[in-house]
Amino acid sequence: MANPPAVGSAPNLRGLHHLQTKRNLALALGLTTLVTVAFKVFVNDPRKAAYAEFYKTYNAEKSFERMKANGRFQSC
């Protein structure tokens, strides 16, 4: 004898796709925000600081004269 299915044991499928889509969209937006902030903090900010530090002490004239003395330019 087969057991008859229990009443109320059917899965609730009404609106399931909509609920999963909302959940996945929220998860994707949250992860995107997290990765964007982490990339800014750990990659862009140190890079900007390194460029700022380099250009604080950079002397374009001195660099030009050094390259000119080494024969890097054909016209000078």
Buried (B, 14 or more C-beta within 10 A) or exposed (E): EEEEEEEEEEEEEEEEEEEEEEEEEEEEEEEEEEEEEEEEEEEEEEEEEEEEEEEEEEEEEEEEEEEEEEEEEEEE
